[in-house]
Amino acid sequence: MSGFFAGKQYWIIGASAGIGAALARELHRRGADLILSARDAGALHALARDCGNARVLPLDLGQRETLAQAVAGLAASKIDGVICTAALYDPSRIADLDPARTEELVRVNLLGSLDVARLCPPLIAQGGQLVLFGSVAGYFGLPNGQAYSATKAAIINLAESLRSELAPRVDVRLVSPGFVQTRLTAKNRFAMPALITPEAAARSVADGLARRGFEIHFPKRFTFGIKLLRALPYGLSLRLVARL
């Protein structure tokens, strides 16, 4: 299939399941060559068979040295885009947080993204893309999402700063999904508005990357509402959130 991605090489970190796996299949369908990374080597190899025998490069963002080793191994490669979808999620009230699990979540979600932003740009071809995944959970602090939401708010801030710092050599993009049907959101015990499939999310991401812009957010019937909440004065927005 010809188009924006045809003949380009993308490295997806967090490709073993959920949006990452669906995005790998979508980019392969659009003609991209892929490098697939995550902790689950077995899942990656199975996915690679669906993606033109993509290259498999297992790593764990919770173990900083594994990313550094992967980057060193790709030093001679021409990479047109690095996409980091890897994340952990544990919904909980603040009093119930497990400190060790929370530390691991911050290590993967935030410090892992910082490591990707620090180590990967030299691999990216002129004008190529560095894609970080935030979330609408990072737009505004909502109940039971403290650690996860805080890391996603930090990634939004990181992507904003990198957009200026790395331009024009690297095209930094921010992806902010709403609720997507994955093993992570399966932990939620509430009705998730505007829930979409990983395949629909992958199409939105791929379409957004093929266009100009900075943030890719979806589904817009939901994300625009949360953006509006963020734009309201705290006196009003916090009262609305307290009713949730």
C-alpha positions as CSV (number, residue, x, y, z in Angstrom):
1,M,0.0,0.0,0.0
2,S,1.5,3.3,-1.1
3,G,1.3,6.5,1.0
4,F,3.0,8.4,3.8
5,F,4.4,5.3,5.5
6,A,5.5,3.3,2.4
7,G,9.1,2.2,2.7
8,K,9.7,4.0,6.0
9,Q,11.0,2.3,9.1
10,Y,9.2,2.8,12.5
11,W,10.3,1.5,15.9
12,I,7.3,0.8,18.2
13,I,8.2,0.5,21.9
14,G,5.3,-1.2,23.7
15,A,4.1,-3.2,20.7
16,S,3.1,-6.5,22.3
17,A,-0.5,-5.7,23.0
18,G,-3.3,-3.1,23.0
19,I,-2.8,0.1,20.9
20,G,0.9,-0.8,20.2
21,A,0.1,-4.1,18.6
22,A,-2.8,-2.7,16.6
23,L,-0.7,0.2,15.5
24,A,2.0,-2.2,14.3
25,R,-0.5,-4.0,12.1
26,E,-1.9,-0.7,10.8
27,L,1.5,0.7,9.9
28,H,2.5,-2.5,8.2
29,R,-0.7,-2.4,6.2
30,R,0.2,1.1,5.1
31,G,3.7,0.0,3.9
32,A,6.0,0.6,6.9
33,D,8.9,-1.6,7.9
34,L,8.8,-2.2,11.6
35,I,11.0,-2.8,14.6
36,L,8.9,-4.2,17.5
37,S,9.9,-3.9,21.2
38,A,8.2,-4.7,24.5
39,R,8.9,-7.1,27.4
40,D,6.9,-10.1,26.1
41,A,9.2,-11.6,23.4
42,G,6.7,-14.4,22.6
43,A,3.9,-11.9,21.8
44,L,6.3,-9.8,19.7
45,H,7.4,-12.8,17.6
46,A,3.7,-13.7,17.0
47,L,3.0,-10.1,16.0
48,A,6.0,-9.9,13.8
49,R,4.6,-12.7,11.6
50,D,1.6,-10.5,11.0
51,C,3.8,-7.6,10.1
52,G,6.0,-8.9,7.3
53,N,8.5,-10.6,9.6
54,A,9.3,-7.4,11.4
55,R,12.4,-7.2,13.5
56,V,11.9,-8.1,17.1
57,L,13.9,-6.3,19.8
58,P,12.7,-7.2,23.3
59,L,13.3,-4.6,26.0
60,D,11.9,-3.4,29.3
61,L,11.5,0.3,30.0
62,G,11.6,-0.6,33.6
63,Q,15.2,-1.6,33.1
64,R,17.0,1.4,31.7
65,E,20.0,-0.6,30.4
66,T,17.8,-2.6,28.0
67,L,16.8,0.5,26.1
68,A,20.4,1.7,25.9
69,Q,21.5,-1.6,24.6
70,A,18.7,-1.6,22.0
71,V,19.6,1.9,20.9
72,A,23.3,0.9,20.5
73,G,22.2,-2.1,18.4
74,L,20.2,0.2,16.1
75,A,23.0,2.8,15.6
76,A,23.5,1.9,12.0
77,S,19.8,1.8,11.2
78,K,17.8,4.5,9.3
79,I,14.7,5.0,11.5
80,D,12.0,7.4,10.3
81,G,10.0,7.3,13.5
82,V,10.1,6.1,17.1
83,I,6.8,5.5,18.8
84,C,6.6,4.9,22.6
85,T,3.2,3.4,23.7
86,A,4.5,1.5,26.7
87,A,2.7,2.1,29.9
88,L,1.5,0.5,33.2
89,Y,-1.9,1.3,34.7
90,D,-3.2,0.7,38.2
91,P,-6.4,2.6,39.1
92,S,-6.5,3.2,42.9
93,R,-7.4,5.8,45.5
94,I,-4.3,7.5,46.9
95,A,-4.6,5.8,50.3
96,D,-4.6,2.4,48.6
97,L,-1.5,2.8,46.4
98,D,1.1,0.2,46.7
99,P,4.4,2.1,46.9
100,A,6.5,-0.5,45.1
101,R,4.0,-0.9,42.3
102,T,3.6,2.9,42.0
103,E,7.4,3.3,41.7
104,E,7.4,0.7,38.9
105,L,4.6,2.6,37.1
106,V,6.5,5.9,37.3
107,R,9.7,4.1,36.2
108,V,8.0,2.8,33.1
109,N,5.5,5.5,32.2
110,L,7.5,8.7,32.9
111,L,11.2,7.8,33.3
112,G,10.9,5.4,30.4
113,S,9.5,8.1,28.2
114,L,12.3,10.4,29.3
115,D,14.9,7.8,28.4
116,V,13.3,7.3,25.0
117,A,13.4,11.1,24.5
118,R,17.0,11.2,25.6
119,L,18.4,8.3,23.7
120,C,16.4,7.9,20.5
121,P,16.6,11.2,18.6
122,P,20.1,10.5,17.3
123,L,18.6,7.4,15.5
124,I,15.9,9.4,13.8
125,A,16.4,10.5,10.2
126,Q,16.1,14.2,9.4
127,G,12.5,15.3,9.7
128,G,11.5,11.9,11.3
129,Q,9.1,11.5,14.1
130,L,9.3,11.0,17.8
131,V,5.9,10.0,19.1
132,L,5.1,10.0,22.8
133,F,1.8,8.7,24.3
134,G,0.0,10.9,26.8
135,S,-3.6,10.4,27.6
136,V,-6.7,12.4,28.2
137,A,-6.1,11.3,31.8
138,G,-3.3,13.8,31.8
139,Y,-5.5,16.7,30.9
140,F,-7.1,16.9,34.4
141,G,-6.8,15.1,37.7
142,L,-9.6,12.6,38.0
143,P,-10.5,10.4,40.9
144,N,-8.7,7.0,41.3
145,G,-6.1,7.8,38.6
146,Q,-3.5,9.6,40.6
147,A,-0.2,7.9,39.7
148,Y,-1.1,7.1,36.1
149,S,-2.7,10.5,35.4
150,A,0.3,12.2,36.9
151,T,2.7,10.4,34.7
152,K,0.6,11.2,31.6
153,A,0.4,14.9,32.6
154,A,4.2,14.9,32.8
155,I,4.5,13.3,29.4
156,I,2.2,15.9,27.8
157,N,4.5,18.6,29.3
158,L,7.6,16.7,28.1
159,A,6.3,16.4,24.5
160,E,5.5,20.1,24.5
161,S,9.0,21.1,25.5
162,L,10.6,18.6,23.1
163,R,8.5,19.9,20.2
164,S,10.5,23.2,20.4
165,E,13.8,21.7,21.6
166,L,14.2,19.1,18.8
167,A,12.6,21.0,15.9
168,P,13.1,21.1,13.0
169,R,15.3,18.0,12.9
170,V,12.8,15.8,14.7
171,D,9.0,16.1,14.4
172,V,7.8,15.5,17.9
173,R,4.2,14.3,18.2
174,L,1.9,13.8,21.2
175,V,-0.9,11.1,21.2
176,S,-3.7,11.5,23.8
177,P,-6.2,8.6,23.6
178,G,-9.4,8.5,25.4
179,F,-10.8,5.1,26.6
180,V,-9.5,2.2,24.4
181,Q,-10.6,-1.4,25.0
182,T,-7.3,-3.0,26.2
183,R,-6.1,-5.2,29.1
184,L,-5.3,-2.0,30.9
185,T,-8.7,-0.4,30.7
186,A,-10.2,-3.7,31.6
187,K,-9.1,-2.9,35.2
188,N,-11.7,0.0,35.3
189,R,-14.8,-0.6,37.3
190,F,-16.9,2.1,35.7
191,A,-18.7,2.7,32.4
192,M,-16.1,4.2,30.1
193,P,-17.6,6.8,27.8
194,A,-16.8,6.7,24.1
195,L,-14.9,3.4,24.4
196,I,-13.2,2.4,21.1
197,T,-11.3,-0.6,19.9
198,P,-7.5,-0.7,19.6
199,E,-7.9,-0.9,15.8
200,A,-9.9,2.3,15.7
201,A,-7.3,4.0,17.9
202,A,-4.5,2.7,15.6
203,R,-6.2,4.2,12.5
204,S,-6.5,7.6,14.3
205,V,-2.9,7.5,15.2
206,A,-1.7,6.6,11.7
207,D,-3.9,9.2,10.1
208,G,-2.6,11.8,12.5
209,L,1.0,11.0,11.9
210,A,0.5,11.3,8.2
211,R,-0.7,14.9,8.6
212,R,0.9,18.0,10.0
213,G,0.3,18.9,13.6
214,F,1.4,18.2,17.1
215,E,-1.3,16.5,19.1
216,I,-3.4,13.5,18.0
217,H,-6.4,13.0,20.3
218,F,-9.4,10.7,19.9
219,P,-12.3,10.1,20.0
220,K,-12.9,13.8,19.6
221,R,-16.5,13.5,20.9
222,F,-15.0,12.7,24.3
223,T,-11.6,14.4,24.2
224,F,-13.0,17.8,23.4
225,G,-15.2,17.6,26.5
226,I,-12.2,16.9,28.7
227,K,-10.3,19.7,27.1
228,L,-13.2,22.0,27.9
229,L,-13.0,20.9,31.5
230,R,-9.3,21.8,31.6
231,A,-10.1,25.3,30.2
232,L,-12.7,26.1,32.9
233,P,-11.8,28.0,36.1
234,Y,-10.8,25.6,38.9
235,G,-13.8,26.9,41.0
236,L,-16.1,25.3,38.4
237,S,-14.1,22.4,37.1
238,L,-13.3,21.0,40.5
239,R,-16.9,21.1,41.5
240,L,-17.8,19.1,38.4
241,V,-15.1,16.5,39.1
242,A,-16.2,16.1,42.7
243,R,-19.5,14.8,41.4
244,L,-17.8,11.9,39.6
